[in-house]
Structures are given as C-alpha cells and as structure tokens.
C-alpha cells in the first residue's frame, strides 16, 4: 500500500499536542543556546531575558531576533552550540550578498533534516519504487545533500546527478526512467525546454513528480513546468541557516507548504517594527530551530514575506502551512520610488508567452533610475522586420507597466542567451550606488 | 514560384556577424544576397543562400534564432530605370512593401531584386503581367 506520510504521528498530530511539544522543546533549546552560545547569551542579557522566562511558545516573543548580519558578525564559530568534535558537516550559502554563512550539523541534525526531506518526497507521492533524480548542486549548497538524504530514507533509487550537464541529466532520466526530479524550478524549466527541443512529448518523459525549491517561482511557472514535463510540481522551502530544503513542503493540495513545526517554530512579524502579527497576516517569516544541536538559531529573520495558515488540509496533515513567499523584504527593489518584486515580472512574462528567464538592470543616470529588462524572444513570435520586433518589445513593456506602475525599457534578446541557473539565477543587476 | 529567405536574429554584440558567416563557410554554404536591418540592440540578418537546409541546420545547432520567410525574387535587366519600373508596377497595384535588396548575377547580365511585400501572390501576378520574370530557389542555386 502506498504510504501517505513519512512520520504519521507527527504529521497528523492534533494542533494542541504539537504546540505542547513545541513548548517543551523550546524551553530546552533556549537553555541549550544560552549556556553554549555567548553571542546569543549577550543578546538575551541586553534584552534582560533569562532562560527561565521562557516557559513555552507563548513567551517566544520575548527572545531577541537573529538576522543575517548577526550570522556574518559571528562567522565562523560564533553561533556554534556544540563542540566541533560533535559536528560532522558544514553547509554554506552562496555568499552573493556578502560574507558567506556557514552552518554546522551534528549527526542528529543531519538525521532530522533528512527526515524532513523524506516527508517532502512522500508528500509528493514518492515510494521506495521511485527513481529520484537529484539535480540540485551537491557540495556546500544544501539542496543536493538534503534531497539525497531524504531520498535514501524513503528508499528511492537515488541518482546523485548534481546540477548542470543537461545532456547527461536527460540521458540518465530516460535510460533509468527517473520518476521524481529534484532541482531548482528554473533548472527544471530548462531541462523541460531541452527535452521539448529534442522532440520529447510529456507522455514520453518518465517523470511523475518534481520537487522544486531554493528560489522564488510563481504558480504560472509551476503550470508551465507541469505541462512541459507532464508531472505534478511540488514546492519545497528551506534555508541553509535553519538546515536546508525541507523546512516546509507541499502536499498534493498545492495550496501552500506544510512547515515541519515539530522541528521549526514559525512566526510572522511586521518587518518594520518586529512585532508578532496574528495568524493570517502578511509579514516576515521568522524561524526558531527547536531540535538542532550544532547551529540552533532562535528567532531567525528569513526576510521572506508570507502568510501562515492553519486551515484544514485535505491531505490530513495538521502541520501549519506557509504560503509561497510573496517576495523578500530585502529582494524588493525600489525603482523611481516604486516597490518592484522580481516575481511580478516573472508573472507578466509567463502571461505574455515568454520564458521566465530575464535580467533586470537598474542604473541611475542624471539622478533618475533607469530600468531595463532583458527578455528572451519567443521563437514563435520572431519576425523578419524590425518593426515587428520593436512592436513586441513595446507590447511587453506596456504589460509590465500595468503590473508594476512604472515603465521599463524592454530588450528582446536571443533565446537561451540569458544564463540559466543551475544554482540560483542572477535576476537583478543593480548598478546604482545607493549607499556608501 | 517560391523564393525562401533565411532570417536570423542577431544580437548587437561584437563578433556576431563573424560567427554567423564563419558557420556558413564551414558548412560550405554560399550566400547570394544579404541585407541587415539594425537597431541599437539587435539586427535582423536576411540571407538568400544556395542551400537553405544546411544553413538552417548549422545555424540552429549553433543556437541562433531563425525563421524562413517567403519573399518575391524578380529578375530585372541591368539597365537604368528597370527597378523603378518594377516598383511602379507594385505601387499601381497598391501592394505595400516592407523592404527590398538586390544582387547581381555573375554569369548573366541581370540584376535580381528580393522583395518583401504584404501579398506575395498578388505582387508576382502584377509583375508577371508587366513582363517580369520571377526566380525560385532552384534558379538561385544555378546563378
């Protein structure tokens, strides 16, 4: 019989019991951190909070926040809560926005992380009969190792492909009949495009499901990938700071991701004031690691903007759900005074029949922001006249203006000329010097 | 009559044309005529070649965006006033033209004009009625 849950007792636990479990774990975790992480102890002392003030999750708001800046300040060992002798691995962020963040894991931490990924794979319909192709990068990036471990726990035949070398990905996918693909959504779209070019129709592709995460993607992009590959595409969420992918995962309902809240306690706060917002409010997602030993972050601000919901889910899981992040409080661009989220641009492109591969270039010329969007031409729309191409550019610029409220200059470029992400795509190049 | 034009999207980057012509040369494709329309960002390269199939495959494999366009090829005498005569035929027939370019034959004393018009069939009919001869892909290969 097909298994519907990986850890049924936890995944379908009544909400009151989950909260009780979280409270018990939180009290222990705060004590562990206070005793072992001088950096956080100082933050608590500054705020006048002692471990004994935290009696349950209702006291969570008393604890100080951690931000990416703290992680950089404390690099590399400042937030480590276990002796290095107990640690077995590190992972690290790409470091695109400054100094790298290094996260440490004990074997216990790896196990709970892989359990989370196993829950995600089973929620996507995975069983030990499946062939799971892991095309996330392996190495410092968490994507490859996390899904690899989860796939082992489920008992899938695991193809540890890592990212890139698309020809080889396709060869293994076809020859070994991969049924589940795990990678970034933009790489999934790229693999799909390549398969289509090679003449494969969705029913010739053995995949049945995909687990895609590590970057922002829209529902339009999801439908696009599902159609090209003939699969059901599931979202997965995570960050290196809390462990990696698997902090939250989607079930067949595809209406948000269940947070593994026995391990990760979620809050939504007002990004300006830091105030905790009631359930159902839109705000910044904050996570507290309840079980991690080596790198247990308390109240870590993710910068992801989203909504939490306890609405009953048809899959039977009682774990709270987070909506797909609607943007990042730090990804948001302010162009000519208008807030622009890259995901809005993606939405327009898909609606207008373009691939969601684009690059935004922002600069400041004579004290005015310039806003250029490079988009790959749709081969079906290519014409032999200049006026035909410029008319397409103008029409897309208008569609973007309707969505964003400001007018971009659209430049159509050759297909596949914008770099695809095998890890994370560079979507925005901001040349403005806004800070010293 | 049918004359095929190969239309290639060229990004305005250094070396782009060198790359395209190099690919054609390596595949032994001979160009009969070409024209480029360009803007600041991109160019549209239009080619009449002796072997459309090979040229298309080679450029497509190299990742170029291209399209085959039906155009009108008309043979005109290599004398002053001949192009003007041909164009006035189209004008009188009220046929709009997007662009044109011309080339000469090495062997015959003729010029050829490639025309991109709103309605190919109508243009060909009008020109034939005025005594002009059209050329096809097969003719191009012999030139």
Contacts between the chains, C-beta under 8 A, distances in Angstrom:
chain1	res1	chain2	res2	distance
A	377	B	9	6.5
A	377	B	65	6.1
A	379	B	65	5.7
A	382	B	7	7.7
A	382	B	9	5.9
A	382	B	65	5.5
A	382	B	66	7.8
A	382	B	67	5.3
A	383	B	7	7.9
A	383	B	67	7.3
A	384	B	5	7.1
A	384	B	7	3.9
A	384	B	44	6.1
A	384	B	46	6.3
A	384	B	67	6.4
A	384	B	69	4.6
A	384	B	98	7.9
A	384	B	116	6.9
A	385	B	37	7.3
A	385	B	44	7.1
A	385	B	98	5.4
A	385	B	99	7.2
A	385	B	116	7.7
A	386	B	37	4.7
A	386	B	38	7.8
A	386	B	39	6.0
A	386	B	44	6.0
A	389	B	9	7.9
A	389	B	42	6.8
A	389	B	44	7.1
A	390	B	39	7.1
A	411	B	41	5.1
A	411	B	42	8.0
A	412	B	41	7.8
A	412	B	42	7.1
A	413	B	11	5.8
A	413	B	41	7.9
A	413	B	42	7.5
A	414	B	9	5.7
A	414	B	11	5.4
A	414	B	63	7.3
A	414	B	64	7.1
A	414	B	65	5.3
A	415	B	63	7.6
A	415	B	65	5.5
A	416	B	63	6.0
A	417	B	11	6.6
